[in-house]
Amino acid sequence: MLVDKKDVVLIPGIPTFRKSVVPPLSVRLPIAARCSRSKYILMGLFWAFCALVMLLPLLTFFVRDPEGSRTLFEKVAMALLQLFGLYWVPFLSAAAIFSFLDAGLGKPALIVDSDGLSDSRSGLLAKWSDILSAKPILGGAGYWGVSLRMREPAPLPKSFRLGYPLLRRRKVDEAHIQCNLLSVPAHEIVNSILTLVHKNGGQLLPAHPVFWNSVPPVVPQQ
């Protein structure tokens, strides 16, 4: 069966210590990545535990000090801990709930094809021509996802899931796509998105503005 070249994306191979030149990888489109059920359940339990830990300082609000033995420093420190917990508990709880919801998602979480991408977690549906720029998001273990800036904010759905992670604030015309913990390796998804954005006239930006070499090289389509 003949495969249309537009349905194949060439991305850089992962550098290794054994080879100085790593051949590019050929990725067949569409990419239909599903959530890893076990990983998302574990992540949900982790965020739920973190939310519980942050909730503990709030419980000290109901602890009275009848003898007035606490010093001013202890009172200020306790108040700061309560405010810190009050700030983080909603975000951590939301992250846990979303993780459990994603674990039970019965359809692909992210679909990438030659026309655009769709993210069923946030409801994002965008064509490559709608994207002005893209940059990878790096985490401690490699790629976390990719940040997309749209030419017009109109195509973006009104969803908390467009921010990363823990519902981080984002610009009005920006969307953050989580690409890890899926059935397809994160580097394949991220590099495919970067390549397709570049191929359709979008700009590639570095993950960190200081390190301009942090953008993976884009392999031109043959």
BELRA-V860018 format. One record per residue. N is the residue number from 1. SS is DSSP state (alpha for helix, beta for strand, coil for the rest). PHI is phi as a letter, one per 40 degrees, with the letter a starting at -180 (NA if undefined). D_CENTER is the distance of its C-alpha to the mean C-alpha in whole Angstrom. Layout:
n=(N N)
ss=(SS SS)
phi=(PHI PHI)
d_center=(D_CENTER D_CENTER)
//
This chain:
n=(1 2 3 4 5 6 7 8 9 10 11 12 13 14 15 16 17 18 19 20 21 22 23 24 25 26 27 28 29 30 31 32 33 34 35 36 37 38 39 40 41 42 43 44 45 46 47 48 49 50 51 52 53 54 55 56 57 58 59 60 61 62 63 64 65 66 67 68 69 70 71 72 73 74 75 76 77 78 79 80 81 82 83 84 85 86 87 88 89 90 91 92 93 94 95 96 97 98 99 100 101 102 103 104 105 106 107 108 109 110 111 112 113 114 115 116 117 118 119 120 121 122 123 124 125 126 127 128 129 130 131 132 133 134 135 136 137 138 139 140 141 142 143 144 145 146 147 148 149 150 151 152 153 154 155 156 157 158 159 160 161 162 163 164 165 166 167 168 169 170 171 172 173 174 175 176 177 178 179 180 181 182 183 184 185 186 187 188 189 190 191 192 193 194 195 196 197 198 199 200 201 202 203 204 205 206 207 208 209 210 211 212 213 214 215 216 217 218 219 220 221 222)
ss=(coil coil coil coil alpha alpha alpha beta beta beta beta coil coil coil coil coil coil coil coil coil coil coil coil coil beta beta beta beta coil coil beta beta beta coil beta coil alpha alpha alpha alpha alpha alpha alpha alpha alpha alpha alpha alpha alpha alpha alpha alpha alpha alpha alpha alpha alpha alpha alpha alpha alpha alpha coil coil coil coil coil coil coil coil coil alpha alpha alpha alpha alpha alpha alpha alpha alpha alpha alpha alpha alpha alpha alpha alpha alpha alpha alpha alpha alpha alpha alpha alpha alpha alpha alpha alpha alpha alpha alpha alpha coil coil coil coil coil coil beta beta beta coil coil coil beta beta beta beta coil coil coil coil beta beta beta beta alpha alpha alpha beta beta beta beta beta beta beta beta beta coil coil beta beta beta beta beta beta beta beta beta coil coil alpha alpha alpha coil coil coil coil alpha alpha alpha coil coil coil coil coil coil coil coil coil coil coil beta beta beta beta beta coil coil coil beta coil coil coil alpha alpha alpha alpha alpha alpha alpha alpha alpha alpha alpha alpha alpha alpha coil coil coil beta beta beta coil coil coil coil coil coil alpha alpha alpha coil coil coil beta coil coil coil coil)
phi=(NA c b c c c c b b c b c c c c b c c b c b b c c c b b c c c c b c b c c d c c c c c c c c c c c c c c c c c c d c c c c c c c c b c c g c c c c c c c c c c c c c c c c c c c c d c c c c c c c c c c c c c c c c c b d c a b b b c c i b b b c c b g c b b c c c c c c a a a c b b b c b h c c i a b b b c c b c d c c c c a c c c c b c f f d c b c c b b b b b c b c g b c b d c c c c c c c c c c c c c c c g c c b b c c b d c b c c c c c c c c d c c)
d_center=(35 34 31 30 29 26 25 24 22 23 20 21 22 20 23 25 28 30 30 30 29 27 27 24 23 23 21 22 21 20 17 16 14 14 13 15 17 18 15 13 17 17 13 15 18 17 15 19 21 19 20 23 24 23 25 28 29 29 32 34 35 37 39 42 44 48 49 47 47 43 43 42 39 38 38 36 34 33 33 30 28 29 27 24 24 24 21 19 20 19 15 15 17 15 12 15 16 13 12 16 16 13 15 18 17 20 18 16 12 12 15 15 19 21 21 18 15 14 11 13 11 11 14 13 16 16 19 18 21 20 17 18 16 13 12 10 7 9 9 13 13 12 9 5 4 7 8 11 14 16 20 21 19 21 19 16 16 17 14 12 9 9 8 5 6 9 10 10 13 12 15 17 16 12 9 6 5 3 6 7 10 11 15 14 14 10 13 14 12 10 14 15 13 15 18 18 17 20 22 22 23 20 19 17 16 16 13 16 18 21 20 21 21 17 17 17 21 21 23 26 27 30)
//
